[in-house]
Structures are given as structure tokens and as C-alpha cells.
Amino acid sequence: MATTDHPLKVLVQYFGRDFAEWLLDTAVLSAEPINVELASETLRVDTLWRVVQANGEVVLLHLEFQGRRSIPPMALRQLGYLSQLVILHGAAVKLHSVVLYTERYAGQNDTGLHRIEDGQGRTTLEWRYLPLLLWQMSGEKILRTGRPALLPLVSLTRPDDLPAILPEVVTLVRQQTDEELRSRLFNSLLALTSDEEMLKMIENFLATDEYEFETPYLRRWREKGLTEGRAEGRAEGRAEGRVEGQMEGLKQAVLTLTASRFDPPFSKARVLENYLDHVSDEAKLQALIVQLASAPTFEAVLAELPNGAVSARV
């Protein structure tokens, strides 16, 4: 799984309508996430939306995020996804599928059109989807969509263009009047940036801002999922001592669970980070994980932290 998968899912889940209008190239009345687990197979799609277009047509929009490696190959994975979605939703379903390739050279030979023949040159089976090579795209194309929700994708576009484009991206995000929206876009922009030089450039642009960027919370969001965090905790435990490794793994689990469930703005995420810096009790971390999994809001989680941590809230 590419390290950008999780932040991309968070971004798309939050800005589903913007992505739907961009990828379907049409006006959209609504876009609602629907169940993405295909019960008849051990398959799980990355993102699936029920989209109502302005003309009244209802379309299922299926998105997959893919780096360089895909096992089995993406064409065969897509065959499984598409066939199961049709079985689940009926042969009359309108289905549009997109693969967002995020890493350099990923998908360069994927035409998005695949077929099986019968030995006589006739097509027995054909399936298609849209391969979108973000790493090959100019960030300028994203800018010209006029959609702020898509600006974080610039981090995944052609690297040669980034030095000239990033200042404009940061300016456009800064201009968003909604503080939560602005924070989410900055979060995603940094989370999708893997190049250290580009990260430093963005941080320099943001030097005068009130947020603390590239915190441990954001690094873990970009680089690890919950399972990976626990695995690393076990690895560190073998190298540096079992207890210390378990503690680190639990802290990473807390942060990645926070990101996946609530995606809070930096000002609130920092409250949790400050608390974790001073926790050395494994039972407290385990209780916090349980709370994060069941709490209705992130604010409810913060309200249960000790007064010292809560008082740091912005």
C-alpha cells in the first residue's frame, strides 16, 4: 500500500462532491459514500460513492489509489471490483471507475481498457476504467480546476513543476476563509508530500502561520496505518525493549486512529500530542484507543483528557 493511500482516502471522503464533479466532468447534486466491502468476495474497494448528477442520473463512482506495486495486477483487481459491484447493484447500474496512480512510473502501461478473446479474434469479455497518472500530470492542471479541495493533489503531480506552483497553492489555501477547511487542506497538502525538499519549501512558505506543521501526528498519518503502527511498535520492542516498543506502538495507534476517525485540525490534534508526550502508562493508552474507537466526536475525547492537556487547547 502506498504511503499516500490513507491521506487520500481522508481527503476524498471529506470532499466527495468536488472529486465527483472533477472525475465525472459534470455538475453533481450530491455524493454520498456507500458500503465499500464486497461481501461475496474478500475484496474491499478504496472508495465508493453514490453520485446524483445534475441531470438526475445516479452513478456509482469507484476510486482506487495505487502506487508502483499491485498484487494481483491492477487490471485483474479491477475486473474483480467491477464484476462484484455489478452483481451487488444490478446490471442496470451506471458505474464509473478511476485509478489514481500516485507514485512515479506507476500505471505507465495501463490503458484502462482490457479484454479477453475467444481464440477466434472475438471479444468474450471487456472491461474499462480511467487510469489517472497523477505523477505525470502538471500541477497547473489541478490549479486550473478552480477547486480548493483538489489543491493537495498538487503534491503528487510532476515534481519539476512544483517549485513554481507551490507558492500559488499555499496562497490559495491561505485565502480560504473557513478555518477548518484551511487547516484540512494544509494537513492534506503536507500529508501527501513525500519529498523532503518539497516539505521544507512548504514549511518555509508557512513560517508565519499560526499552525505547527509536520508534527509527529502528521508524519504518522502520512507514513503509517494503524496496523503498520502496531507492527513497528513490536519491531522496536525487539530492538529496544518490549515495553518501550509496545508503548510506541500504542501511541502510533492512537494518532492514526485519531486521523482516520476524526481528522481534527492541528490546533486540536496538538492537544492530544502534548498529552501523549507525557503518558507512560500502557493502560491509559489502551483506554484512550477504546475511547477513540467509540467516541462520537474528537471534542468528546479531548473533554476526557486531564485538565492540564485540555487547557492547552486553542
Order of alpha helices (4+ residues) and beta strands (2+ residues): alpha-alpha-beta-beta-beta-beta-beta-alpha-beta-beta-beta-beta-alpha-alpha-alpha-alpha-alpha-alpha-alpha-alpha-alpha-alpha-alpha
